[in-house]
Amino acid sequence: MPHDFSTQSTTHSVNNHSGGSTTYANNLIGFSIISFPLFLVLGIITYKKYRAAVFRRRIATLEKLWLIDIKNSTYRQD
């Protein structure tokens, strides 16, 4: 069996930039899919910490008012 090897040059035009925008879009979609839940969880955690701080501040204010009210009130039992 003879093997014929030909050394003919072929010219194929390869467009290297054809998949660039598709790859960029895929990367952007992938980044969005990963980052959205991450930002959502971080936002929920931050909001809960903020509400806890507001709650503690309200309790401290009510305790101060309660202590002022006790000091100013005189309860006399006759």
C-alpha positions in Angstrom: 0.0 0.0 0.0 1.6 3.1 -1.1 1.2 6.2 1.0 0.9 9.4 -0.9 1.6 12.5 1.1 0.9 15.7 -0.6 2.3 19.0 0.6 -0.2 21.3 -0.8 -0.8 24.5 1.1 -4.3 25.2 2.0 -5.6 28.6 2.9 -8.2 28.6 5.5 -9.4 32.0 6.8 -9.8 31.7 10.5 -11.6 34.4 12.2 -10.2 34.6 15.7 -12.6 37.3 16.8 -15.8 35.5 15.9 -16.3 33.9 19.4 -15.1 36.8 21.4 -18.4 38.5 22.0 -20.1 35.2 22.7 -17.4 34.3 25.3 -17.8 37.8 26.9 -21.5 37.3 27.1 -21.2 33.9 28.6 -18.7 35.2 31.2 -21.0 38.0 32.0 -24.0 35.7 32.5 -21.9 33.3 34.6 -20.7 36.2 36.7 -24.3 37.4 37.2 -25.5 33.9 38.1 -22.8 33.6 40.8 -22.9 37.2 42.1 -26.6 37.7 42.4 -27.2 35.1 45.2 -24.0 36.3 46.9 -25.2 39.9 46.9 -28.7 38.8 48.0 -27.4 36.9 51.0 -25.0 39.7 52.0 -27.9 42.2 51.7 -30.1 40.1 53.9 -27.4 39.7 56.5 -26.6 43.4 56.5 -30.3 44.3 56.8 -30.8 41.9 59.8 -27.8 43.4 61.5 -29.1 46.9 60.9 -32.6 46.0 62.3 -30.9 44.4 65.4 -28.9 47.6 66.0 -32.1 49.7 65.7 -33.9 47.4 68.1 -31.1 47.6 70.6 -31.0 51.4 70.3 -34.8 51.6 70.9 -34.5 49.3 74.0 -31.7 51.5 75.4 -33.9 54.6 74.8 -36.9 53.1 76.5 -34.7 51.9 79.5 -33.4 55.5 79.9 -36.9 56.9 79.8 -38.1 54.3 82.3 -35.2 55.2 84.7 -36.0 58.9 84.4 -39.7 58.2 85.0 -38.9 56.2 88.2 -36.6 58.9 89.5 -39.1 61.6 89.0 -42.1 59.7 90.3 -42.8 59.5 94.0 -45.0 56.7 95.2 -46.3 57.4 98.6 -48.4 54.9 100.4 -50.4 56.6 103.2 
